């Protein structure tokens, strides 16, 4: 029997090296600082790290404007530091995924500089040029509406005497990914980092990479062949390489990303929006609708999250539901961005309510797929709304109540971003050190939840079935294995609820709690009767003792 792919039961933790831990006191996080915190991450129970771009960059877009795909930005350390980090992570059994940012480069990249200076250079065709820009189609505006002048996607370069294409900022010209030479460059980049020991890549802007970019280009018969070719070349170098795609597309199309030889994981933007809507409204139906909209990926798996580094995109929700979420979670227009997103962290949206935060994490970790955590969410970090654009959620990690949140010994004005200070979410109150010493803290509770989730493989890749509860505020779902069922129930409202859930149990069935209050559920005549406090939840392992099933794992303690 072939071993199970490692990503099937992974817990991924997303972090930005420059905002995580500063080892040398210059105000910028670095790889040596990250190495110092690997034991913390190992203790938390995460099995893989997703690193934001750490390549050399002018850093005008959080590192997504790359000038060299084969190096480490000098602010963050050296290539040797990176190799040491990978080795240290490997010793702890932690996998490493890095961002593959090849939809576009910085306009300072040598490829673009040669392209603009020499029309006969091979690099000219690495990008997309026209003499006169065509009018944009209905879905071809800037990815950042309102931030790019006139939402333009063509910018004039006086040196080249032509317009170049960009879906992001003008300083991020799109690569011509239809060009075989560009594809060969991408394969070389992947091979380089795989040989240095990384376990996979998060494919940035996967949806935009496969769209026709030149106005005269024919629609590709099979645009997803590019993504499949990335997978083939990666696996040829390292057989267990995992590709995590940023694929934000219509639900009916998403299945094409994860077919045979396709992406291993897809960031689940559809479910994310609907899960957030359920938390906002206190109703179960948005989450049930979100699960219903998801296609069967067959060969791939979803990567589920509550927040990531970008805006919380609720643009695919129905209009009325979208407006409800805005009113409840982003009532101030300054909390919104691009007409589709929320630029807040999870904890402030839930008003720092620990019961609601635990409910949110319980929902996330009980969803079908691989859970993905944003750094700092495990302690309920806040955001800094005064920062522009998508920066409010990218403040330094809060390690302690010492100066600069224990992130750095630098002067405050030298920090890569201001630490959050004062108020409900300031580092004086919200930090790793204080929560480590508190057995009932969000951090310690989440550590137990992660352990329980990783021990119950059925949740990671089993078939999920939404279960009728007879109550609009209670969401329940189940995973059925051979002679065993895992049943999860969540009360999305602040009021206590008691309801019965019919799971068609045999008389010999028995039940053990995995997560949640120990007296919150009981078996009665083939039904599970649940009594949940406001924002309460329970995970149950149900089995038939006569079937010879092994006893379930020890449960997590309470809520």
One Martini backbone bead per residue (centre of mass of N, CA, C, O) as a GRO file, in nm:
protein
  559
    1UNK     BB    1   0.095   0.037   0.024
    2UNK     BB    2   0.067   0.358  -0.018
    3UNK     BB    3   0.143   0.636   0.109
    4UNK     BB    4   0.022   0.907   0.239
    5UNK     BB    5  -0.002   1.208   0.161
    6UNK     BB    6   0.113   1.461   0.359
    7UNK     BB    7  -0.119   1.684   0.301
    8UNK     BB    8  -0.382   1.540   0.402
    9UNK     BB    9  -0.273   1.581   0.734
   10UNK     BB   10  -0.220   1.879   0.749
   11UNK     BB   11  -0.075   2.183   0.904
   12UNK     BB   12  -0.079   2.516   0.802
   13UNK     BB   13   0.165   2.790   0.829
   14UNK     BB   14   0.156   3.136   0.787
   15UNK     BB   15   0.448   3.341   0.695
   16UNK     BB   16   0.652   3.633   0.757
   17UNK     BB   17   0.972   3.677   0.806
   18UNK     BB   18   0.978   3.999   0.861
   19UNK     BB   19   0.730   3.952   1.100
   20UNK     BB   20   0.837   3.731   1.320
   21UNK     BB   21   1.178   3.741   1.373
   22UNK     BB   22   1.445   3.924   1.526
   23UNK     BB   23   1.800   3.857   1.563
   24UNK     BB   24   1.972   4.163   1.502
   25UNK     BB   25   1.816   4.449   1.556
   26UNK     BB   26   1.691   4.593   1.266
   27UNK     BB   27   1.353   4.537   1.245
   28UNK     BB   28   1.389   4.258   1.084
   29UNK     BB   29   1.305   3.977   0.994
   30UNK     BB   30   1.453   3.638   0.995
   31UNK     BB   31   1.591   3.326   0.961
   32UNK     BB   32   1.718   3.313   1.241
   33UNK     BB   33   1.456   3.385   1.387
   34UNK     BB   34   1.293   3.144   1.284
   35UNK     BB   35   1.468   2.924   1.408
   36UNK     BB   36   1.408   3.012   1.706
   37UNK     BB   37   1.076   2.932   1.646
   38UNK     BB   38   1.041   2.623   1.579
   39UNK     BB   39   0.957   2.505   1.853
   40UNK     BB   40   0.692   2.649   1.868
   41UNK     BB   41   0.568   2.526   1.608
   42UNK     BB   42   0.598   2.234   1.698
   43UNK     BB   43   0.423   2.263   1.957
   44UNK     BB   44   0.161   2.347   1.808
   45UNK     BB   45   0.151   2.124   1.539
   46UNK     BB   46   0.269   2.197   1.288
   47UNK     BB   47   0.366   2.058   0.947
   48UNK     BB   48   0.363   2.342   0.784
   49UNK     BB   49   0.516   2.601   0.585
   50UNK     BB   50   0.426   2.928   0.463
   51UNK     BB   51   0.617   3.141   0.266
   52UNK     BB   52   0.670   3.431   0.189
   53UNK     BB   53   0.838   3.626   0.009
   54UNK     BB   54   1.227   3.634   0.008
   55UNK     BB   55   1.322   3.786  -0.220
   56UNK     BB   56   1.455   4.001  -0.403
   57UNK     BB   57   1.337   4.350  -0.345
   58UNK     BB   58   1.171   4.660  -0.336
   59UNK     BB   59   0.903   4.630  -0.161
   60UNK     BB   60   0.602   4.731  -0.285
   61UNK     BB   61   0.456   4.414  -0.246
   62UNK     BB   62   0.555   4.223  -0.010
   63UNK     BB   63   0.759   4.070  -0.236
   64UNK     BB   64   0.589   4.041  -0.524
   65UNK     BB   65   0.851   4.201  -0.634
   66UNK     BB   66   1.076   4.044  -0.828
   67UNK     BB   67   1.448   4.032  -0.903
   68UNK     BB   68   1.524   3.731  -0.773
   69UNK     BB   69   1.480   3.372  -0.780
   70UNK     BB   70   1.794   3.295  -0.640
   71UNK     BB   71   1.731   3.447  -0.362
   72UNK     BB   72   1.790   3.656  -0.070
   73UNK     BB   73   1.703   3.898   0.109
   74UNK     BB   74   1.923   4.083   0.294
   75UNK     BB   75   1.725   4.144   0.537
   76UNK     BB   76   1.683   3.808   0.591
   77UNK     BB   77   1.963   3.712   0.467
   78UNK     BB   78   2.081   3.407   0.345
   79UNK     BB   79   2.113   3.122   0.176
   80UNK     BB   80   2.236   2.977   0.418
   81UNK     BB   81   2.005   3.037   0.613
   82UNK     BB   82   1.792   2.886   0.456
   83UNK     BB   83   1.919   2.605   0.468
   84UNK     BB   84   1.921   2.588   0.773
   85UNK     BB   85   1.619   2.610   0.809
   86UNK     BB   86   1.535   2.356   0.651
   87UNK     BB   87   1.694   2.159   0.832
   88UNK     BB   88   1.553   2.231   1.101
   89UNK     BB   89   1.269   2.161   1.009
   90UNK     BB   90   1.322   1.865   0.932
   91UNK     BB   91   1.404   1.770   1.221
   92UNK     BB   92   1.084   1.843   1.307
   93UNK     BB   93   0.882   1.767   1.064
   94UNK     BB   94   0.884   2.032   0.880
   95UNK     BB   95   0.748   2.171   0.621
   96UNK     BB   96   0.823   2.355   0.301
   97UNK     BB   97   0.665   2.641   0.164
   98UNK     BB   98   0.684   2.841  -0.130
   99UNK     BB   99   0.668   3.113  -0.323
  100UNK     BB  100   0.542   3.124  -0.663
  101UNK     BB  101   0.630   3.421  -0.854
  102UNK     BB  102   0.523   3.392  -1.211
  103UNK     BB  103   0.322   3.611  -1.330
  104UNK     BB  104   0.543   3.818  -1.223
  105UNK     BB  105   0.747   4.105  -1.193
  106UNK     BB  106   0.964   4.329  -1.157
  107UNK     BB  107   1.075   4.623  -1.318
  108UNK     BB  108   1.381   4.546  -1.198
  109UNK     BB  109   1.420   4.315  -1.357
  110UNK     BB  110   1.645   4.208  -1.589
  111UNK     BB  111   1.440   4.118  -1.797
  112UNK     BB  112   1.288   4.390  -1.824
  113UNK     BB  113   1.528   4.572  -1.887
  114UNK     BB  114   1.598   4.422  -2.153
  115UNK     BB  115   1.320   4.446  -2.290
  116UNK     BB  116   1.311   4.769  -2.299
  117UNK     BB  117   1.609   4.815  -2.440
  118UNK     BB  118   1.561   4.543  -2.639
  119UNK     BB  119   1.375   4.432  -2.907
  120UNK     BB  120   1.583   4.173  -2.973
  121UNK     BB  121   1.543   4.044  -2.725
  122UNK     BB  122   1.429   3.760  -2.567
  123UNK     BB  123   1.290   3.930  -2.330
  124UNK     BB  124   1.060   4.065  -2.477
  125UNK     BB  125   0.885   3.781  -2.474
  126UNK     BB  126   0.845   3.773  -2.153
  127UNK     BB  127   0.640   3.983  -2.238
  128UNK     BB  128   0.361   4.217  -2.290
  129UNK     BB  129   0.304   4.385  -2.604
  130UNK     BB  130   0.191   4.712  -2.727
  131UNK     BB  131   0.112   4.998  -2.908
  132UNK     BB  132  -0.205   4.962  -2.843
  133UNK     BB  133  -0.443   4.955  -2.620
  134UNK     BB  134  -0.702   4.780  -2.537
  135UNK     BB  135  -0.998   4.738  -2.431
  136UNK     BB  136  -1.132   4.624  -2.159
  137UNK     BB  137  -1.282   4.384  -2.027
  138UNK     BB  138  -1.511   4.299  -1.781
  139UNK     BB  139  -1.258   4.099  -1.638
  140UNK     BB  140  -0.978   4.315  -1.693
  141UNK     BB  141  -0.894   4.449  -1.452
  142UNK     BB  142  -0.768   4.536  -1.179
  143UNK     BB  143  -0.694   4.376  -0.884
  144UNK     BB  144  -0.675   4.696  -0.768
  145UNK     BB  145  -0.925   4.866  -0.719
  146UNK     BB  146  -0.834   5.214  -0.668
  147UNK     BB  147  -0.501   5.190  -0.681
  148UNK     BB  148  -0.512   5.205  -0.987
  149UNK     BB  149  -0.498   5.401  -1.237
  150UNK     BB  150  -0.792   5.347  -1.399
  151UNK     BB  151  -0.750   5.037  -1.380
  152UNK     BB  152  -0.506   4.964  -1.532
  153UNK     BB  153  -0.320   4.712  -1.765
  154UNK     BB  154  -0.165   4.944  -1.921
  155UNK     BB  155   0.178   5.056  -1.975
  156UNK     BB  156   0.401   5.302  -2.051
  157UNK     BB  157   0.725   5.272  -2.219
  158UNK     BB  158   0.965   5.484  -2.331
  159UNK     BB  159   1.198   5.291  -2.402
  160UNK     BB  160   1.012   5.085  -2.572
  161UNK     BB  161   0.754   5.216  -2.713
  162UNK     BB  162   0.539   5.065  -2.517
  163UNK     BB  163   0.300   4.846  -2.393
  164UNK     BB  164   0.235   4.687  -2.084
  165UNK     BB  165   0.133   4.414  -1.895
  166UNK     BB  166  -0.096   4.435  -1.596
  167UNK     BB  167  -0.285   4.319  -1.310
  168UNK     BB  168  -0.133   4.478  -1.126
  169UNK     BB  169   0.099   4.668  -1.084
  170UNK     BB  170   0.305   4.859  -1.286
  171UNK     BB  171   0.566   4.723  -1.125
  172UNK     BB  172   0.416   4.433  -1.245
  173UNK     BB  173   0.496   4.265  -1.494
  174UNK     BB  174   0.387   4.037  -1.703
  175UNK     BB  175   0.430   3.726  -1.788
  176UNK     BB  176   0.474   3.513  -2.073
  177UNK     BB  177   0.339   3.201  -2.019
  178UNK     BB  178   0.328   3.106  -2.333
  179UNK     BB  179   0.630   3.102  -2.328
  180UNK     BB  180   0.859   2.852  -2.335
  181UNK     BB  181   1.096   3.009  -2.200
  182UNK     BB  182   0.944   3.083  -1.943
  183UNK     BB  183   0.884   2.797  -1.853
  184UNK     BB  184   1.178   2.712  -1.821
  185UNK     BB  185   1.239   2.911  -1.597
  186UNK     BB  186   1.039   2.795  -1.393
  187UNK     BB  187   1.162   2.513  -1.373
  188UNK     BB  188   1.437   2.612  -1.265
  189UNK     BB  189   1.335   2.739  -1.007
  190UNK     BB  190   1.218   2.486  -0.882
  191UNK     BB  191   1.473   2.312  -0.884
  192UNK     BB  192   1.646   2.484  -0.701
  193UNK     BB  193   1.462   2.467  -0.439
  194UNK     BB  194   1.440   2.160  -0.423
  195UNK     BB  195   1.752   2.117  -0.382
  196UNK     BB  196   1.724   2.286  -0.098
  197UNK     BB  197   1.444   2.128   0.038
  198UNK     BB  198   1.179   2.180  -0.051
  199UNK     BB  199   0.818   2.068  -0.059
  200UNK     BB  200   0.702   2.334  -0.209
  201UNK     BB  201   0.428   2.533  -0.356
  202UNK     BB  202   0.286   2.851  -0.385
  203UNK     BB  203   0.073   2.948  -0.642
  204UNK     BB  204   0.064   3.241  -0.767
  205UNK     BB  205  -0.187   3.343  -0.956
  206UNK     BB  206  -0.306   3.093  -1.119
  207UNK     BB  207  -0.544   3.212  -1.280
  208UNK     BB  208  -0.375   3.432  -1.439
  209UNK     BB  209  -0.157   3.251  -1.575
  210UNK     BB  210  -0.392   3.101  -1.776
  211UNK     BB  211  -0.451   3.357  -1.915
  212UNK     BB  212  -0.491   3.550  -2.163
  213UNK     BB  213  -0.275   3.839  -2.251
  214UNK     BB  214  -0.293   3.876  -2.542
  215UNK     BB  215  -0.516   4.019  -2.762
  216UNK     BB  216  -0.419   3.802  -3.007
  217UNK     BB  217  -0.472   3.562  -2.850
  218UNK     BB  218  -0.563   3.253  -2.827
  219UNK     BB  219  -0.756   3.034  -2.700
  220UNK     BB  220  -0.686   2.785  -2.505
  221UNK     BB  221  -0.754   2.455  -2.502
  222UNK     BB  222  -0.538   2.411  -2.236
  223UNK     BB  223  -0.458   2.608  -1.978
  224UNK     BB  224  -0.380   2.378  -1.751
  225UNK     BB  225  -0.107   2.274  -1.862
  226UNK     BB  226   0.082   2.452  -1.705
  227UNK     BB  227   0.022   2.335  -1.423
  228UNK     BB  228   0.092   2.041  -1.495
  229UNK     BB  229   0.388   2.101  -1.567
  230UNK     BB  230   0.474   2.181  -1.287
  231UNK     BB  231   0.417   1.909  -1.156
  232UNK     BB  232   0.600   1.730  -1.329
  233UNK     BB  233   0.870   1.878  -1.265
  234UNK     BB  234   0.859   1.848  -0.960
  235UNK     BB  235   0.835   1.533  -0.941
  236UNK     BB  236   1.098   1.472  -1.094
  237UNK     BB  237   1.266   1.590  -0.852
  238UNK     BB  238   1.015   1.539  -0.633
  239UNK     BB  239   0.768   1.319  -0.551
  240UNK     BB  240   0.634   1.498  -0.284
  241UNK     BB  241   0.542   1.741  -0.418
  242UNK     BB  242   0.366   2.045  -0.339
  243UNK     BB  243   0.076   2.218  -0.474
  244UNK     BB  244  -0.045   2.548  -0.400
  245UNK     BB  245  -0.332   2.716  -0.512
  246UNK     BB  246  -0.427   3.038  -0.630
  247UNK     BB  247  -0.769   2.970  -0.688
  248UNK     BB  248  -0.994   3.224  -0.807
  249UNK     BB  249  -1.290   3.077  -0.902
  250UNK     BB  250  -1.528   2.927  -1.032
  251UNK     BB  251  -1.658   2.646  -0.905
  252UNK     BB  252  -1.694   2.489  -1.187
  253UNK     BB  253  -1.366   2.519  -1.248
  254UNK     BB  254  -1.183   2.406  -1.011
  255UNK     BB  255  -1.147   2.106  -1.094
  256UNK     BB  256  -0.925   2.160  -1.320
  257UNK     BB  257  -0.682   2.206  -1.115
  258UNK     BB  258  -0.721   1.884  -0.980
  259UNK     BB  259  -0.632   1.687  -1.165
  260UNK     BB  260  -0.440   1.510  -1.327
  261UNK     BB  261  -0.140   1.647  -1.239
  262UNK     BB  262  -0.223   1.862  -1.053
  263UNK     BB  263  -0.321   2.019  -0.793
  264UNK     BB  264  -0.318   1.943  -0.454
  265UNK     BB  265  -0.400   2.243  -0.366
  266UNK     BB  266  -0.679   2.461  -0.278
  267UNK     BB  267  -0.780   2.758  -0.217
  268UNK     BB  268  -1.085   2.819  -0.020
  269UNK     BB  269  -1.275   3.081  -0.104
  270UNK     BB  270  -1.565   2.986  -0.094
  271UNK     BB  271  -1.579   2.876   0.198
  272UNK     BB  272  -1.470   3.119   0.345
  273UNK     BB  273  -1.706   3.314   0.286
  274UNK     BB  274  -1.930   3.127   0.413
  275UNK     BB  275  -1.813   3.099   0.696
  276UNK     BB  276  -1.814   3.399   0.764
  277UNK     BB  277  -2.120   3.433   0.724
  278UNK     BB  278  -2.200   3.246   0.956
  279UNK     BB  279  -2.057   3.407   1.181
  280UNK     BB  280  -2.208   3.675   1.132
  281UNK     BB  281  -2.524   3.562   1.136
  282UNK     BB  282  -2.570   3.273   1.293
  283UNK     BB  283  -2.596   3.078   1.043
  284UNK     BB  284  -2.593   2.768   0.864
  285UNK     BB  285  -2.660   2.804   0.553
  286UNK     BB  286  -2.400   2.929   0.431
  287UNK     BB  287  -2.221   2.677   0.481
  288UNK     BB  288  -2.390   2.472   0.332
  289UNK     BB  289  -2.375   2.622   0.060
  290UNK     BB  290  -2.067   2.614   0.029
  291UNK     BB  291  -2.040   2.305   0.017
  292UNK     BB  292  -2.233   2.269  -0.227
  293UNK     BB  293  -2.045   2.438  -0.435
  294UNK     BB  294  -1.839   2.226  -0.421
  295UNK     BB  295  -1.635   2.043  -0.590
  296UNK     BB  296  -1.501   1.748  -0.690
  297UNK     BB  297  -1.153   1.691  -0.693
  298UNK     BB  298  -1.040   1.399  -0.637
  299UNK     BB  299  -0.704   1.459  -0.673
  300UNK     BB  300  -0.761   1.676  -0.461
  301UNK     BB  301  -0.742   1.956  -0.217
  302UNK     BB  302  -0.837   2.153   0.036
  303UNK     BB  303  -0.756   2.485   0.160
  304UNK     BB  304  -0.837   2.602   0.470
  305UNK     BB  305  -0.964   2.929   0.590
  306UNK     BB  306  -1.007   3.244   0.760
  307UNK     BB  307  -0.718   3.372   0.695
  308UNK     BB  308  -0.505   3.589   0.512
  309UNK     BB  309  -0.299   3.827   0.363
  310UNK     BB  310  -0.536   3.917   0.234
  311UNK     BB  311  -0.823   3.989   0.167
  312UNK     BB  312  -1.148   3.932   0.259
  313UNK     BB  313  -1.325   3.752   0.022
  314UNK     BB  314  -1.688   3.823  -0.058
  315UNK     BB  315  -1.764   3.839  -0.375
  316UNK     BB  316  -1.922   3.538  -0.400
  317UNK     BB  317  -2.152   3.640  -0.265
  318UNK     BB  318  -2.444   3.725  -0.225
  319UNK     BB  319  -2.542   4.044  -0.208
  320UNK     BB  320  -2.701   4.038   0.065
  321UNK     BB  321  -2.485   3.880   0.226
  322UNK     BB  322  -2.251   4.069   0.180
  323UNK     BB  323  -2.378   4.312   0.327
  324UNK     BB  324  -2.403   4.180   0.603
  325UNK     BB  325  -2.102   4.131   0.649
  326UNK     BB  326  -2.014   4.421   0.633
  327UNK     BB  327  -2.193   4.530   0.869
  328UNK     BB  328  -2.070   4.325   1.091
  329UNK     BB  329  -1.735   4.325   1.008
  330UNK     BB  330  -1.745   4.628   0.827
  331UNK     BB  331  -1.888   4.917   0.909
  332UNK     BB  332  -1.639   5.057   0.817
  333UNK     BB  333  -1.525   5.157   0.514
  334UNK     BB  334  -1.213   5.130   0.601
  335UNK     BB  335  -1.247   4.802   0.626
  336UNK     BB  336  -1.256   4.820   0.321
  337UNK     BB  337  -1.182   4.654  -0.009
  338UNK     BB  338  -1.240   4.657  -0.355
  339UNK     BB  339  -1.558   4.582  -0.297
  340UNK     BB  340  -1.483   4.265  -0.156
  341UNK     BB  341  -1.326   4.342   0.119
  342UNK     BB  342  -1.146   4.267   0.426
  343UNK     BB  343  -0.902   4.445   0.655
  344UNK     BB  344  -0.911   4.206   0.880
  345UNK     BB  345  -0.897   4.026   1.146
  346UNK     BB  346  -1.050   3.789   1.324
  347UNK     BB  347  -1.066   3.897   1.618
  348UNK     BB  348  -1.197   4.177   1.563
  349UNK     BB  349  -1.451   4.066   1.422
  350UNK     BB  350  -1.506   3.899   1.714
  351UNK     BB  351  -1.426   4.094   1.957
  352UNK     BB  352  -1.235   3.883   2.118
  353UNK     BB  353  -1.412   3.632   2.143
  354UNK     BB  354  -1.327   3.324   2.252
  355UNK     BB  355  -1.573   3.154   2.174
  356UNK     BB  356  -1.579   3.242   1.874
  357UNK     BB  357  -1.294   3.157   1.804
  358UNK     BB  358  -1.330   2.856   1.868
  359UNK     BB  359  -1.556   2.809   1.672
  360UNK     BB  360  -1.398   2.882   1.417
  361UNK     BB  361  -1.176   2.664   1.451
  362UNK     BB  362  -1.363   2.421   1.461
  363UNK     BB  363  -1.469   2.457   1.179
  364UNK     BB  364  -1.205   2.451   1.024
  365UNK     BB  365  -1.097   2.163   1.142
  366UNK     BB  366  -1.381   2.013   1.030
  367UNK     BB  367  -1.314   2.044   0.750
  368UNK     BB  368  -1.264   1.947   0.433
  369UNK     BB  369  -0.918   1.918   0.458
  370UNK     BB  370  -0.665   2.171   0.487
  371UNK     BB  371  -0.542   2.355   0.731
  372UNK     BB  372  -0.498   2.723   0.759
  373UNK     BB  373  -0.272   2.943   0.921
  374UNK     BB  374  -0.232   3.255   1.057
  375UNK     BB  375  -0.023   3.430   1.197
  376UNK     BB  376  -0.147   3.499   1.532
  377UNK     BB  377  -0.431   3.358   1.552
  378UNK     BB  378  -0.357   3.170   1.802
  379UNK     BB  379  -0.378   3.457   1.992
  380UNK     BB  380  -0.557   3.693   1.876
  381UNK     BB  381  -0.471   3.896   1.681
  382UNK     BB  382  -0.459   4.200   1.551
  383UNK     BB  383  -0.484   4.523   1.399
  384UNK     BB  384  -0.381   4.806   1.169
  385UNK     BB  385  -0.584   5.041   1.026
  386UNK     BB  386  -0.366   5.270   0.949
  387UNK     BB  387  -0.282   5.095   0.741
  388UNK     BB  388  -0.249   5.025   0.422
  389UNK     BB  389  -0.448   4.832   0.265
  390UNK     BB  390  -0.318   4.501   0.347
  391UNK     BB  391  -0.138   4.572   0.616
  392UNK     BB  392  -0.297   4.530   0.894
  393UNK     BB  393  -0.221   4.195   0.896
  394UNK     BB  394   0.127   4.267   0.897
  395UNK     BB  395   0.226   4.249   1.180
  396UNK     BB  396   0.409   4.177   1.430
  397UNK     BB  397   0.483   3.940   1.629
  398UNK     BB  398   0.352   3.840   1.960
  399UNK     BB  399   0.558   3.723   2.222
  400UNK     BB  400   0.544   3.972   2.431
  401UNK     BB  401   0.562   4.243   2.684
  402UNK     BB  402   0.789   4.349   2.555
  403UNK     BB  403   0.956   4.527   2.364
  404UNK     BB  404   0.815   4.493   2.058
  405UNK     BB  405   0.688   4.208   2.143
  406UNK     BB  406   0.973   4.049   2.107
  407UNK     BB  407   1.065   4.089   1.801
  408UNK     BB  408   1.258   4.348   1.877
  409UNK     BB  409   1.547   4.572   1.962
  410UNK     BB  410   1.469   4.799   1.808
  411UNK     BB  411   1.372   5.074   1.707
  412UNK     BB  412   1.061   5.170   1.639
  413UNK     BB  413   1.134   5.321   1.358
  414UNK     BB  414   1.278   5.035   1.241
  415UNK     BB  415   1.039   4.883   1.190
  416UNK     BB  416   0.869   4.716   0.945
  417UNK     BB  417   0.633   4.743   1.160
  418UNK     BB  418   0.399   4.815   1.369
  419UNK     BB  419   0.307   4.748   1.669
  420UNK     BB  420   0.060   4.644   1.875
  421UNK     BB  421  -0.076   4.895   2.102
  422UNK     BB  422  -0.300   4.868   2.306
  423UNK     BB  423  -0.570   4.755   2.415
  424UNK     BB  424  -0.713   4.451   2.337
  425UNK     BB  425  -0.452   4.383   2.110
  426UNK     BB  426  -0.214   4.434   2.255
  427UNK     BB  427   0.091   4.305   2.353
  428UNK     BB  428   0.036   4.337   2.662
  429UNK     BB  429  -0.211   4.111   2.627
  430UNK     BB  430  -0.116   3.983   2.340
  431UNK     BB  431   0.070   3.679   2.383
  432UNK     BB  432   0.257   3.402   2.408
  433UNK     BB  433   0.364   3.396   2.700
  434UNK     BB  434   0.090   3.430   2.851
  435UNK     BB  435  -0.053   3.179   2.713
  436UNK     BB  436   0.138   2.952   2.798
  437UNK     BB  437   0.064   2.997   3.120
  438UNK     BB  438  -0.237   2.940   3.014
  439UNK     BB  439  -0.442   2.666   3.007
  440UNK     BB  440  -0.705   2.852   2.881
  441UNK     BB  441  -0.597   2.941   2.630
  442UNK     BB  442  -0.604   2.967   2.297
  443UNK     BB  443  -0.334   2.834   2.239
  444UNK     BB  444  -0.372   2.569   2.406
  445UNK     BB  445  -0.635   2.485   2.276
  446UNK     BB  446  -0.531   2.470   1.980
  447UNK     BB  447  -0.320   2.256   2.026
  448UNK     BB  448  -0.533   2.036   2.093
  449UNK     BB  449  -0.691   2.054   1.829
  450UNK     BB  450  -0.463   1.977   1.637
  451UNK     BB  451  -0.415   1.698   1.754
  452UNK     BB  452  -0.698   1.587   1.700
  453UNK     BB  453  -0.704   1.634   1.395
  454UNK     BB  454  -0.445   1.458   1.321
  455UNK     BB  455  -0.580   1.186   1.449
  456UNK     BB  456  -0.832   1.242   1.235
  457UNK     BB  457  -0.834   1.149   0.910
  458UNK     BB  458  -1.128   1.171   0.810
  459UNK     BB  459  -1.135   1.484   0.784
  460UNK     BB  460  -0.919   1.539   0.563
  461UNK     BB  461  -1.054   1.295   0.332
  462UNK     BB  462  -1.347   1.276   0.369
  463UNK     BB  463  -1.679   1.247   0.342
  464UNK     BB  464  -1.919   1.496   0.349
  465UNK     BB  465  -2.218   1.551   0.565
  466UNK     BB  466  -2.497   1.717   0.596
  467UNK     BB  467  -2.697   1.776   0.889
  468UNK     BB  468  -2.994   1.777   1.021
  469UNK     BB  469  -3.126   1.989   1.309
  470UNK     BB  470  -3.379   2.200   1.325
  471UNK     BB  471  -3.166   2.450   1.333
  472UNK     BB  472  -3.048   2.755   1.214
  473UNK     BB  473  -2.780   2.765   1.426
  474UNK     BB  474  -2.710   2.460   1.348
  475UNK     BB  475  -2.414   2.290   1.255
  476UNK     BB  476  -2.392   1.972   1.080
  477UNK     BB  477  -2.147   1.701   1.043
  478UNK     BB  478  -2.013   1.411   0.856
  479UNK     BB  479  -1.800   1.112   0.884
  480UNK     BB  480  -1.767   0.809   0.696
  481UNK     BB  481  -1.660   0.498   0.783
  482UNK     BB  482  -1.560   0.200   0.887
  483UNK     BB  483  -1.767   0.173   1.150
  484UNK     BB  484  -1.747   0.499   1.144
  485UNK     BB  485  -1.809   0.825   1.308
  486UNK     BB  486  -1.793   1.179   1.255
  487UNK     BB  487  -1.942   1.427   1.464
  488UNK     BB  488  -2.046   1.771   1.407
  489UNK     BB  489  -2.136   2.055   1.623
  490UNK     BB  490  -2.266   2.403   1.575
  491UNK     BB  491  -2.316   2.707   1.751
  492UNK     BB  492  -2.378   3.034   1.603
  493UNK     BB  493  -2.499   3.131   1.865
  494UNK     BB  494  -2.553   3.289   2.190
  495UNK     BB  495  -2.759   3.070   2.234
  496UNK     BB  496  -2.884   2.815   2.371
  497UNK     BB  497  -2.893   2.460   2.256
  498UNK     BB  498  -3.142   2.202   2.176
  499UNK     BB  499  -3.089   1.896   1.981
  500UNK     BB  500  -3.161   1.661   1.729
  501UNK     BB  501  -2.965   1.392   1.566
  502UNK     BB  502  -2.995   1.196   1.287
  503UNK     BB  503  -2.774   0.884   1.245
  504UNK     BB  504  -2.855   0.590   1.225
  505UNK     BB  505  -2.817   0.393   1.475
  506UNK     BB  506  -2.713   0.133   1.629
  507UNK     BB  507  -2.764  -0.026   1.929
  508UNK     BB  508  -2.433  -0.074   1.962
  509UNK     BB  509  -2.363   0.204   1.985
  510UNK     BB  510  -2.099   0.446   2.050
  511UNK     BB  511  -1.954   0.730   2.241
  512UNK     BB  512  -1.705   0.992   2.188
  513UNK     BB  513  -1.526   1.254   2.286
  514UNK     BB  514  -1.310   1.505   2.136
  515UNK     BB  515  -1.477   1.783   2.137
  516UNK     BB  516  -1.587   1.945   2.404
  517UNK     BB  517  -1.826   1.915   2.611
  518UNK     BB  518  -1.888   1.620   2.779
  519UNK     BB  519  -2.222   1.693   2.829
  520UNK     BB  520  -2.332   1.771   2.515
  521UNK     BB  521  -2.385   1.451   2.460
  522UNK     BB  522  -2.626   1.189   2.354
  523UNK     BB  523  -2.768   0.879   2.332
  524UNK     BB  524  -3.102   0.832   2.157
  525UNK     BB  525  -3.261   0.635   1.957
  526UNK     BB  526  -3.047   0.697   1.708
  527UNK     BB  527  -2.964   0.964   1.850
  528UNK     BB  528  -2.829   1.295   1.891
  529UNK     BB  529  -2.809   1.479   2.183
  530UNK     BB  530  -2.772   1.833   2.194
  531UNK     BB  531  -2.599   2.071   2.424
  532UNK     BB  532  -2.541   2.414   2.354
  533UNK     BB  533  -2.380   2.670   2.396
  534UNK     BB  534  -2.287   2.958   2.326
  535UNK     BB  535  -2.073   2.879   2.075
  536UNK     BB  536  -2.090   2.583   2.068
  537UNK     BB  537  -1.926   2.247   2.058
  538UNK     BB  538  -1.887   1.917   1.886
  539UNK     BB  539  -1.697   1.612   1.883
  540UNK     BB  540  -1.772   1.282   1.751
  541UNK     BB  541  -1.715   0.933   1.823
  542UNK     BB  542  -1.869   0.677   1.634
  543UNK     BB  543  -1.937   0.330   1.732
  544UNK     BB  544  -1.930  -0.027   1.689
  545UNK     BB  545  -1.845  -0.265   1.911
  546UNK     BB  546  -1.914  -0.525   1.725
  547UNK     BB  547  -1.689  -0.453   1.487
  548UNK     BB  548  -1.387  -0.403   1.615
  549UNK     BB  549  -1.314  -0.135   1.673
  550UNK     BB  550  -1.118   0.090   1.768
  551UNK     BB  551  -1.047   0.296   1.996
  552UNK     BB  552  -1.060   0.605   2.050
  553UNK     BB  553  -0.930   0.883   2.117
  554UNK     BB  554  -0.843   1.108   2.319
  555UNK     BB  555  -0.983   1.375   2.437
  556UNK     BB  556  -1.051   1.686   2.452
  557UNK     BB  557  -1.068   1.949   2.690
  558UNK     BB  558  -1.319   2.096   2.630
  559UNK     BB  559  -1.360   2.465   2.572
   0.00000   0.00000   0.00000
